[in-house]
Each structure stands twice: as structure tokens, then as C-alpha cells.
């Protein structure tokens, strides 16, 4: 029987029109749940905030159900087992799973995955060794199919996925060009992660010209995280048989009406190019393969990852909203509690 009684939760109280704000969320308190047989009680350690969550705030059909009003937000969470009524998990184990934005959660043994903290810090299981890393790994390698000597362009390159995509492309021997939104991010991509070139799209006088200079042989793979005018400029430079993994469209998530841009079909047609949207869950049966390879690259120091951590459950909405202002470098996390011991 647990002694903790206060369970703070971040709930969604209204659906946004356009850009969301903190008035969409509310911090409430409920009683800590009790685990049933086959369940564990978890104390939340880290919460992942991700751009795809913006779509779930709308009451629209998609690849994942929308968030329910007056219920906790949910997503990737790392928890520590503080009470177990299972055979496979014990007190003190760390797990990752899709859980609520709250101090405590109950989950079935098969609803979470145990983390080995000896491989990397546990927070990496929401980033480089979690959905973020798997998104970069499968999107680039299965759809982008980069070949040695090709040019790979990554938009949103300083974000959680983009930083890993560029490094994996370098591992494969490609020329890598990143597009980001500040000089600090551009410097990080080139000096720390080894990108061959990076462009600050907010300050460059002419994005098309800057891309042409950075990609003198055109673009063979474009990993699209943002959409909009940036993608229009990149797609104008694609080579024959280019591949475009379509991962995200963050520039459009808060638009009430999708703007009409250049028609990209002629560029795809005349270049025999492939554009394929994907969801990381498409590769669920291969997650083990991806995690093993990503962990190996981390061990060999071929991959680096950045984390921005905001402390306090009450600050989860602020951390989430900051994604749409481009405030984060790498993976944005919320640290909810210290070690419960």
C-alpha cells in the first residue's frame, strides 16, 4: 500500500484554435492510484514533449487518437518502479512507456519496457535510444537510403530527430547540410556534430541561394521535418531518384488553414523522386534492431545527443509550447522528480 496521496496531473481543458497557449492546460491534484495484480506503480522521472502532440490536441481522426478533454496529457514517460505486483519488474527498476503527465502512474508489465541504465543515462530512452532515435534511424535508412558521397539535407536539423539524422548520414559517408533557426544552432551542427554546412533560415538573405551554395551537386536525400517554404526551397534542388522521408511538418501544425505553396508534383515527377511519409510505429517489429545499432554508435562515440531539461511537472506545458518557438536544441524533456530514494 503506497503512502503517497497527492498525484499532480496536467490535463487538457480546451482544444486550441491556431497556436496553443498555457490556457489549454490545467494542473490538478488527484489521489495516487494503487496497482492491481500484474501492474506496477511508477513515479515519473522524465516526460517527453514532442511536436506530434499538437495534432492530438485537435479532435480529428489521425494515426493516433486525440487527447481527451479533462484527462491527463500523455506521451513518452520514464518512470521508476516504487511498488510492483508483477513477476518481471521489481522496485527500483526504470521503465519507459506511453504514460500520463502526472507524478504517479500505474501500468501493466507489458505496457512498459525496462531500461538498462548501464548503457546510457535513462533520459536517453526518450531520445537517442527511444522514439526519437528510432525515427531518425528508420526514416533515413529505410526510406532515404543514403549512399556514400550523396548530399543529405535535414530541416529542423537542430531538433531531437534532426541532430541524429545528420550524424547517421555522416556515418554513411554523405555530405550533410542542416537547416536551423539560429546562429547558435548552426554552430553546434557544424562544430559539434560534424555537419558539412548549416544554414540559419531566419537570417540568411536568400534561402534558395544559400542552399544552392551548400549543395553544389544538388540534393539526393531530403529529411523533411518542417514543411512549408523551407521544403519548397529544398525540393527545387532535388536530383534524379532523390528520396524524401516525410517525418514532420511543424511549420504548419498551428495553421488554421493550410497555405498553398509551390506544386511539388512536377519536381517529383521529372526527377523520378520518392516522397514517403512515415510513422515510427510502422517499424515496431524492428525496434530492437534499431536500439542495438543506436546504442553501438553511442558506445563508439559516433553519435552525440543534446538534451534541454526543464524541471517541474507544472512546467510541462511551457516546455511543450517552446517547441513551436524553436527554443530547444536537441531533445526537450521535463524532469518531474528526483530519485524517489
C-alpha positions in Angstrom: 0.0 0.0 0.0 1.6 3.3 -1.1 1.8 6.2 1.3 1.8 8.9 -1.4 -1.6 10.5 -1.7 -1.1 13.6 -3.9 -0.8 12.9 -7.6 -0.5 16.1 -9.6 -1.7 15.9 -13.2 -1.6 18.2 -16.3 -4.9 17.9 -18.0 -6.2 19.3 -21.3 -9.1 21.6 -20.7 -9.7 23.1 -24.2 -8.7 22.5 -27.8 -6.7 25.3 -29.3 -7.5 27.3 -32.4 -4.3 28.0 -34.1 -1.3 28.3 -31.8 -2.0 26.7 -28.4 -1.2 28.5 -25.1 -1.0 27.7 -21.4 -4.7 28.3 -21.1 -5.3 25.0 -22.8 -3.9 23.2 -19.7 -4.6 22.9 -16.0 -2.7 21.5 -13.1 -5.0 19.4 -10.9 -4.4 17.0 -8.0 -5.9 13.6 -7.5 -5.2 10.5 -5.3 -2.3 8.3 -6.2 -3.5 5.2 -8.0 -3.0 1.7 -6.5 -1.5 -1.1 -8.7 -3.6 -4.2 -9.3 -2.1 -7.7 -9.8 0.1 -7.6 -12.9 0.7 -3.9 -12.5 3.4 -1.5 -11.2 3.2 1.8 -9.5 5.6 4.3 -11.2 7.0 7.6 -10.1 7.5 9.8 -13.1 11.1 10.8 -13.7 11.1 12.4 -17.2 8.4 13.4 -19.6 9.0 13.8 -23.3 7.3 16.7 -25.1 7.1 16.3 -28.9 5.7 18.3 -31.9 3.3 15.5 -32.9 1.3 16.1 -29.7 0.0 19.3 -31.3 -2.1 17.2 -33.7 -3.5 15.2 -30.8 -4.9 18.4 -29.3 -7.4 18.5 -32.2 -10.5 16.4 -32.2 -9.7 14.9 -35.6 -9.0 11.4 -36.8 -5.3 10.6 -37.3 -2.8 7.8 -36.8 -3.2 8.2 -33.1 -6.3 9.1 -31.1 -6.8 12.7 -29.9 -6.2 13.7 -26.4 -9.4 13.6 -24.3 -10.5 16.8 -22.6 -10.3 16.9 -18.8 -7.9 14.0 -18.8 -4.1 14.0 -18.4 -2.0 14.6 -21.4 0.1 11.6 -22.2 3.2 10.6 -24.2 6.7 9.1 -23.7 7.5 8.9 -20.0 10.3 7.3 -17.9 9.2 6.0 -14.5 10.8 4.3 -11.6 9.0 1.3 -10.1 8.1 2.1 -6.4 5.6 -0.8 -6.0 5.3 -4.0 -8.1 2.7 -6.6 -8.3 4.4 -8.3 -11.3 6.9 -11.1 -11.7 9.1 -9.3 -14.3 9.6 -5.9 -12.7 10.8 -5.0 -9.2 11.1 -2.0 -7.0 13.8 0.3 -8.3 13.6 -0.7 -12.0 13.4 2.1 -14.6 10.9 1.7 -17.4 9.7 3.7 -20.4 6.2 3.8 -21.8 3.3 5.9 -23.0 2.0 7.3 -19.7 0.3 10.4 -18.4 1.7 13.8 -17.5 1.5 13.2 -13.7 3.6 12.3 -10.7 2.5 8.7 -10.4 1.1 6.2 -12.9 0.0 2.5 -12.9 0.9 0.3 -15.8 0.8 -3.3 -16.8 4.0 -5.2 -17.2 3.6 -5.4 -20.9 2.7 -1.7 -21.3 6.2 -0.6 -20.4 9.8 -1.5 -21.4 12.6 -1.9 -18.8 15.6 0.3 -19.2 19.2 -0.7 -18.7 20.8 2.4 -17.0 24.2 0.9 -17.6 24.0 1.6 -21.4 23.3 5.3 -21.2 21.6 7.8 -18.9 17.9 6.8 -18.5 16.8 10.0 -20.2 18.3 8.7 -23.5 15.4 6.2 -23.7 13.2 9.2 -24.6 15.7 10.5 -27.1 18.6 8.8 -28.9 17.6 5.3 -27.7 13.9 5.9 -27.8 11.3 7.0 -30.4 13.5 10.0 -31.4 16.4 7.8 -32.3 14.3 5.2 -34.0 12.5 7.8 -36.1 15.8 9.1 -37.4 17.2 5.6 -37.9 14.4 4.1 -39.8 13.3 7.2 -41.7 16.7 7.9 -43.0 18.0 4.4 -43.7 14.8 2.7 -44.8 13.3 5.5 -46.9 16.2 7.8 -47.5 18.7 5.0 -48.3 21.7 7.3 -48.2 24.7 6.3 -50.3 28.4 7.3 -49.8 29.1 10.6 -51.4 25.4 11.7 -51.7 24.1 15.0 -50.3 21.6 14.8 -47.5 19.7 17.9 -46.4 17.9 17.9 -43.0 15.4 20.6 -42.0 14.7 21.1 -38.3 18.3 19.9 -38.1 19.0 21.1 -34.5 15.9 19.3 -33.2 15.8 15.9 -31.4 15.4 13.9 -34.7 17.3 16.2 -37.0 20.6 16.1 -35.0 20.6 12.3 -35.1 19.6 12.1 -38.8 22.6 14.2 -39.8 25.0 12.2 -37.7 23.8 8.9 -39.1 24.1 10.3 -42.7 27.7 11.2 -41.8 28.3 7.7 -40.6 27.1 6.6 -44.1 29.7 8.8 -45.8 27.3 11.6 -47.0 27.7 15.3 -47.3 25.2 16.7 -44.8 23.6 20.1 -44.8 21.4 21.2 -41.9 18.8 23.9 -41.8 18.1 25.5 -38.4 16.8 28.7 -36.8 19.7 30.4 -35.0 23.4 31.0 -35.3 23.9 29.1 -32.1 22.3 26.0 -33.6 24.2 26.4 -36.9 27.5 26.5 -35.0 26.5 23.4 -32.9 25.6 21.4 -36.0 28.9 22.2 -37.8 31.4 22.4 -34.8 30.0 19.7 -32.5 28.1 17.2 -34.8 30.3 17.4 -37.9 27.7 18.7 -40.4 29.4 19.8 -43.6 27.3 23.0 -43.7 24.4 24.6 -41.9 22.0 27.4 -42.8 20.2 29.8 -40.5 17.0 30.2 -42.4 15.9 33.1 -40.3 18.8 35.4 -41.1 20.1 34.2 -44.5 19.3 36.9 -47.2 18.2 34.3 -49.8 17.5 30.7 -48.7 17.4 29.4 -52.3 20.8 30.9 -53.0 22.3 29.6 -49.7 21.0 26.1 -50.4 22.5 26.1 -53.9 25.9 27.1 -52.5 25.7 24.4 -49.8 24.5 21.8 -52.2 26.6 22.3 -55.4 25.7 18.8 -56.6 22.0 19.1 -55.8 20.1 17.1 -53.1 19.9 13.3 -53.1 18.1 12.9 -49.8 15.9 15.4 -48.0 14.8 14.5 -44.5 11.7 16.8 -44.1 10.8 17.8 -40.5 9.3 21.2 -41.1 7.5 21.5 -44.5 6.4 25.0 -45.7 8.7 27.4 -47.5 11.9 25.6 -46.4 10.8 22.4 -48.0 9.7 24.2 -51.1 13.3 25.6 -51.5 15.0 22.2 -50.9 12.7 20.3 -53.3 13.6 22.7 -56.0 17.2 21.3 -55.8 16.5 17.5 -55.8 18.4 15.2 -58.1 17.1 12.3 -60.2 15.9 9.5 -58.0 16.0 11.7 -54.9 14.4 10.3 -51.7 12.4 12.4 -49.3 11.4 10.9 -45.9 8.5 12.9 -44.7 8.8 13.0 -40.9 7.1 16.2 -39.7 5.5 19.5 -40.8 6.0 21.6 -37.7 5.8 24.9 -39.7 2.1 24.0 -40.4 0.9 22.5 -37.2 -0.6 25.7 -35.8 -2.1 26.9 -39.1 -5.9 27.2 -39.1 -5.9 26.9 -42.9 -3.1 25.1 -44.8 -1.4 27.7 -47.1 -1.0 26.8 -50.8 2.7 26.7 -51.8 4.5 25.6 -55.0 3.1 22.4 -56.5 5.8 19.9 -55.8 4.5 17.1 -58.0 6.3 18.3 -61.2 9.6 18.2 -59.3 8.9 14.7 -58.1 7.8 13.5 -61.5 10.6 14.9 -63.6 13.2 13.7 -61.2 11.6 10.2 -60.6 11.8 11.1 -57.0 10.2 9.4 -54.0 8.5 11.2 -51.2 7.2 8.9 -48.4 5.5 9.8 -45.2 6.1 7.5 -42.3 5.3 7.0 -38.6 7.9 5.3 -36.4 5.3 2.8 -35.3 5.4 1.3 -38.8 8.7 -0.2 -37.7 7.6 -1.5 -34.3 8.6 -5.1 -35.0 12.2 -3.9 -35.7 12.7 -1.6 -32.7 15.1 -4.0 -31.1 17.4 -3.8 -34.2 17.3 -0.1 -34.2 18.1 0.3 -30.5 21.0 -2.1 -30.7 22.6 -0.2 -33.5 22.0 3.2 -32.0 23.5 2.0 -28.7 26.5 0.7 -30.5 27.1 4.1 -32.2 26.7 5.8 -28.9 29.3 3.5 -27.4 31.7 4.1 -30.3 31.2 7.9 -29.9 29.8 8.1 -33.4 26.6 9.7 -32.1 26.1 12.6 -29.8 22.9 13.9 -28.4 21.7 17.1 -26.8 19.0 17.4 -24.2 17.2 20.5 -22.9 15.6 19.8 -19.5 13.0 21.9 -17.7 12.3 20.9 -14.1 8.9 20.6 -12.6 5.7 18.9 -13.8 4.0 22.3 -13.7 6.3 23.5 -16.4 5.4 20.7 -18.9 3.1 23.0 -20.9 5.8 25.7 -21.1 8.3 23.1 -22.4 5.8 21.8 -25.0 4.9 25.3 -26.3 8.5 26.2 -26.6 8.9 23.6 -29.3 6.9 25.8 -31.7 9.2 28.8 -31.0 12.3 26.8 -31.8 13.6 27.2 -28.2 15.1 23.7 -27.9 18.4 22.3 -29.0 18.1 18.6 -29.3 15.6 16.7 -27.2 13.2 18.6 -24.9 12.5 16.9 -21.6 10.7 17.7 -18.4 12.2 16.4 -15.2 9.4 15.7 -12.9 11.0 14.3 -9.7 14.4 13.4 -8.2 15.3 9.8 -7.4 12.5 8.7 -5.0 15.0 7.1 -2.7 
